[in-house]
Amino acid sequence: QVQLVESGGGLVQAGGSLRLSCTASGRTFSTYSMGWFRQAPGKERSLVAAITWVGGSTYYADSVKGRFTISRDIAKNTIYLQMNSLKPEDTAVYYCAQASVASLYDYWGQGTQVTVSS
């Protein structure tokens, strides 16, 4: 199994930046991809960005494209989400997740709150 721990959330003004981190432990050798999801109050959880573990291919939701960057450090079993030009609509709980098969996310972190004020 895989354990995921996120950090880096907080309160920031619109236009500011945050960097989220997620460190994985356990069966990381089985990782196909890792991703960042977010869930705002009253909304469904959605995929923000993802990265394949071996090839490093990335995906971004249209709403964050050009503002957010996902990256990985294989040696540290860690992924990051650099969030720039933050908007109030980015406010959500952000979750790190790991997929062992394709894009089926089986393991999840506890979430970290990101709040962007106007």
Order of alpha helices (4+ residues) and beta strands (2+ residues): beta-beta-beta-beta-beta-beta-beta-beta-beta-beta-beta
